[in-house]
Amino acid sequence: MPPQLRRSEKSLRTTDSPITAYVQKALENPALVSFAAGLVDEDSFPAADVAAAVAEIMADPRASRAALQYGSTQGDPKLRALVLNHVCAADGVAPAELNLTPADVCITTGSQQLLYILGEVLFDPGDIVIAEAPSYFVYHSLLQTHGARVLTVPMDEDGMRPDALEALLEDLKRSGDLGRVKLIYTVDYFQNPTGLTLSAERRPKLVELAKRYSTGHRILVLEDAAYRELRYEGPDLPSVKRFDPTNEYVVYTSTFSKPCAPGLKTGYAILPPDVMAAVLHLKGSHDFGSGNLAQHVAARLMESGAYARHVAKLQAMYRGKRDVMLAALEQEFADVPAASWTVPVGGLYVWLTLDGVDTGPNGPLVAAALDAGVMYVPGEFGHVADSSGDLPRSHCRMCFGTASPEMIREGVARFRRAVGAVLPRGSRRLAAAR
């Protein structure tokens, strides 16, 4: 036997995301209806548009050489300019109004790379990130790798509660821990996992609080807008970045994975200049620049209008799937007063609450659901344990991204049978109007 491998402390802090096992189960059993993995619909992929873009690039000797060569660490200049104009147009402003130029945009290998590198830039073990409760559990795993501590504030139907955020910041100031707070993290559009959206009125408040409590050092707001373009009703809301006119306090990040194709593995971020410099120093050590061909393809899709047409197609398709899931829940759970759920105006997720039912990974519902041929994500993964070690265990994240409308109906029916098998006696009666 060779001597034992001596791993770094960071490596020892790193574990698989809890979703990994659920994805594996779905792959191993195609008969399962999976509401678990937050994947996108494979039938929606813009194969013809991507093929046309690649053909155009390869037919042009200059363009093909540029696309097949190494790119820069910061990313393709054309794509950076297109991304900046795209985000600012959604916010109804010119880039100059937010003190932004393409030099403030970085192209990344998916938005996950930006989340990781920004953590390397900011966190020492013991530093604090404030997030929503619940929040994106894959990010929690990343923060564990960096040794950061996650503190949470509750949400309501309008997203993260600024009053609770302010109260937490005040508590940290009194305890002397405010100096460890580096970041306020929000998935502000159709949140993963709840489907809730931060209201327009609350968005400037996040920036104001970050500024007010940046006394000994600057606290950043990390705006994860991965689902922004998957809106199914109502007007688009201004980004949190829209309320950072000096480009100092907000990091905006998004991706082409959800609104286009995850195989492009291309994300982007808009960063304050000093944050950009630090990110690029580390990113150069990671990859010398994200995949160049994918960036050129994304730029062609945006320039040609194919990207905008595809987003409109996805909005219509996912709107239909969302409506099917909501209707199925209404039908199947009408006699379960313990059941309630969010009604998202976009994104891929419905947050189902089953009061009195243990939905956790070690609870009876997971096994009952698998026996019924359906899978969900236990909501406890999105929470951080309190000082007593307790976690909420009555929630389920339901993703309607990959299943067909017919399978969504079948999956919800299967799930209702599973819930029926674990419901306490006497808990079935006609539910009141929601």
N, C-alpha and C positions, 0 to 999 in steps of 0.2 A: 504494500500500500504506500502511495506517495505521502509526504508530509501534508498536513491539513492546509488548505488554502486560507490565507489571511485576507479577508475582504475588508473594504473600507467601511467606515461607520455609515456613510450615505447608502452604500449598497445594502447593508444590513437593515436599514430603515425602510427599504423599498420592498413592497409586496405587490402581488397582482391586484388589479382593480377587482372589486367584488363582482362586476358584471361579466368577467372573463368566463367563469364557469357556466353562466347562463347562456352565453353565446355558444359555447362548446356543446351544451345539451341540445340546443336548437339545431346545430349543424349535424349532430349525430342522429337526430330523430326528426326527419322531415315531416312526419305525421303530426308533430306538435304544431299547434297554432301559437306562435311566439308574439306576445306583446311586450317582450323583454328588451331585446337589443334595439338601440336607437339607430337602426340602419335606414337607408332610404330605398325607395321602390326601384328595383332593378329594371322594370319595364319602362321606367321614365327616362333612362339615360339617353342623352343627346348624341347617340352614336353617329347618326348621319352628319350632324353639325360638326362634331369633332373630326370625323373623317374628311370632310370638306376643308376644314381649317388646316389639318395636317397636309393634305394634298396641295393646297395653295402655298403653304410654307415650303414644301419640298420642291415645288415647281419653280421657285424663285431662287437662283443660286445664292444671292446675297442673303436672303431671309433664311435659307436652310443652313448656311454656314453659321449665321448668328445663333440660330436655335439649337444647333448641335454642338456648339462650342461651350466652354465654361461660361457662366454668367458671373455677375458680381454678387458679393455677400448680401448687399442690400436689395438686390432684385432688379429686374428689367425696367429701365426708365419709362418705357411706354406704358407698361402695365401699372407702374406706380402712379403715373399721371391719370390714367383711366380710372383707377380705384379711387383716387382722391376726388376726382370730379363726380364720380358715382355716389360716394358717401355724402359729399356736400350738396349735391342736387337733391338727394333724399331729405336733407335737412333744410333745404330752401335757402342756402347761403352760398356765397362765393368763397373759395378757399382763403382768400386774403382777409375776409371778415373774421376768420378764426386763426389768423397768423400762420397759415399752413401753405406749404409748397410740396411738390413731390419728394423733396428731400426729407420730409417728415413721415414718409411711408416706407415700410419694410415689407417685403414679400417673404413669407415663411413656408416651411414644409407642413402645411396644415396649421390651424390656429393652435393646436396642442403644442407645437414647437415653441411658439411665442410664450405660452403660459409657462413652459418649463424654463426657458432662458430668462424670462423676466424674474422668475423665482431665484435663479442663480445670481442675478444682478442684485436683488434686494435682500434676500433672507439669510440671516445667520440662525443657527438653532436657537429656539426660544422666541424668535420674533413672532408677531401676531398678525393674522389676516382676519378681517371681519367679513363674514359672508351671511347670506340669507339662510333662514331655517325653514324648509330644507334647501339644499343647494346641490350643485353639480358634483356628484360623488367621485367622478374620475379626477376632478381637480383636488379633492381632499387627499386622494392617494398621492398625487404629485407633491402636495404640501408636506405630507408625511416624509417623503424622500428628502426634502430640504430641511426637515426638522422644525418647520414652522407650526405654530399653534393656531387652531381655528376657533374663533369665538363667533357666535351667531346671534342674529336678531330676528325676531319673528316677522312673518309676512301676513298680509290680509289680501283681500281681493284686488287691491291696488299695488301689490308688490311689497318690497322691503319697506318697513315702517320707519320713517325718519325720526320720529319721537323716540323709538326704542334704540335706534342707532345713536342718537345724541345722548341718551341716558347711559348707554354702554361706554361711550367715549368719556363722559363725565366720571363714571366709576373708575375707569382706567387712569384718568388724570389724578383722582384722589388717592388711588393706590400706588401711584408712582410708576405704573406700567405703560403710560401713554407713549413713552419713548420707544417701546418695542413694537408699536403699531406701524406697519409699513404699507398696508393695502386695505382698501374696501373693495370687495369683489361682488359684482352683480351680473347675473344673466337677465338682462332687463327686457328682452322681447320674448314672450311665450316660453317662459323659463323651463329648462330641464332641471327638475323633474315635474313641476306642478302645472305648467302651461300658463301660469299667471304672468302679467305684464306690469312693469313699473309705470305708474300713471304719469301723465305729462306734468302735473303739478309737483310731483315728487322729484323729478329729475334734476332741476337746478339745486334742490336742497342737498343732494348728495355732494355736489361740488362745493357748496357753501360750507358744509360741515367739514369736509376735508381741508379746506382753507383755514377755517377757524381753529381747528385743532392741530394744525401744522405749526407748532410753536418752536420746538427744538429742532425739528427736521420736517421735511415735506412728506405728507401722507398722500399716496396716489389712489385714484379710483380706477379700477380695472373693469371696463365695460366689455363684456363678452356678448357680442351681438350676432352670434352664429346663426340664429333663426330669424333675423329681422325681416328678410325678404319673403318668408313663408307666412304672409299675412292673408287672411281669408275674409275679413270684413273690417269696416271702419277705416279711418285715415291712418297713414303712417304717423308715428310719433317722433318728435325730434330726439336725436341721440343725447345721451349725457354729455358726450364730447361737444355738442352744440353750445353748452354753457361753460365752456373752458376757452374763452376768446383769446387768451394769451398763450395757449398750448403749453401749460405747465403742470396741470393736475390730473388729467385724464388720459389713460391709455385705452384706445378703441381697437378692438380686434374682431375679425370676422373671417369667413372662409368661403371657398367655392364648393365645399363638399356638400352642404345641405341644399343650396339652391342650384347646383349644376351637377357635379359628379365627383364623388370622393376619390376616384382613381386618379384625378389630377393632383391630389394631395397638395393643394395650394391654398394658403391662407394669407392674410395681410393684417398689418397693424399700423395705426397712426400714433406716433409717439412724440413726447416732448424731446427737444434736441439732446439734452444731457442723458436722458434715458436711451435714446437712439444710439448714441455713441457707445454706451456701455453694452447694450444688446449686440451691436455689430462686432465688438471686440470678442465676445463669447461665441457669437454665431459663426464667425470665421473659423474658430476652433472646431465647431461642430461639423460644418459642411462646405465652407468656401462659397456658399450660395445654394439656394434650393434649386430643384430640377428646372433646368432652363427651357427645355422643350415644352413642358407643361405650362410655363409662364407665357411663352409665345402663343400657345394654343388659346389660353385664357384671354389674352389680349385680342386675338383675332375674333373670338366669340363676342367680346364686348364691342369691338369696333363694327362688326357686321350687323349687329342687332340680334344675332342668334341667341345671345345670353338673355336679353330682355324677353324675347319670345318664349324661351324655355322656362323662365321664372313664372311667366303668366300661365303656362301650361301646368306647372307644378302646383301653383296656387289653386287652380280649378280642381285638379286631381285630388290633392290632399284635403281640400275643403269637403269634397264628397265623402272621403274616408272618415273624416272627423264627424260629419253629420250621421253617417251610418253607425259609428261607435256610440255616439250620444243617444241616438234613437234606440239602439239595442240595449244600452244600459237602462234607459227609461222603461223599456218593455220588460226586461228580465228582472229588474230589481224594484219594480213598483210595489211589491209586497214586503220589502225589507227596509223598515224605517231606519235601521242602522247605517244604510248606505247613502252616501252623497258624493258628488264629484264636481270638479271644475268644468267650466265651459270655455275652453280657450278660443281666442279669436285668431290664432295662428299656431305655428309650430307643429310638433308631432306627438304631443303628450296630453293625456288626461290623468288627473290625480284623483284616485278613488279612495274614499275613506269608508271603513267598515268598523264603526264603533263596537267595541266589545269582542272583536275578532283579532287574534294574534296573526298578523300577516308576515311576521319576521322570518328570516331564513331558517330558523330552527323551530318555527311554529307549525301548526298542523295544516295551514292552508297551502303552503308550498307543495307538500306531498300530495294533498288532495287535488290540487290543480294539475300536477303532473300526471296523476292517475286518470284525470278527466281529459288529458291531452291538450293542456293549455299552460302557458307560462307567463308570469309577470315579474316585475322587479319589486322586491320588498322596499317599502318606503323608508325603512329605517336606515338604509344605506345613505340617504341624503342628509341624515342628521348627525350631529356630533354629540356624544354622550355628555351629560351634565356631571356635576361634581359627585353625584351618587352613582354614576355609571348607567343611569337609566336612558333609554331611547324610546321615542314614540314607535309603537308597533301595531298601528291600525290603518296603515296607508299602503296603497299599491300604485306604482307607476305603470301606466298602460300606454304603450306606443302603437300607433296605428300606421306606422310608416311603410311596412313591408307587406302586410297581409292584404289580400283582395277584399272588396266589400263583402263578398259571400263568406270568406273566411273570418272576417271581423264579426259578422253575425253569429257564425258557428262558434267562434272562440268565446264570445261573450256568453252564449248559451252554455258552453262547457264550464266556463268560469262560475256561472250562477249555480250549476250543479255542485261544483266543488265547495262554494261558499255554503250551500245548503247542507252539505255533509258536516260542516264544522260549526254552524250557527248554534248558539245556546238554545235550549228548548224555550218555546214561547216567544221567540223574537221575530217570528214571521207574522205580519199583519199588514193591512193596507197602509202604505206609506203616505204621509201628508204631502201636499204639493210642495215641490222644491222651489 
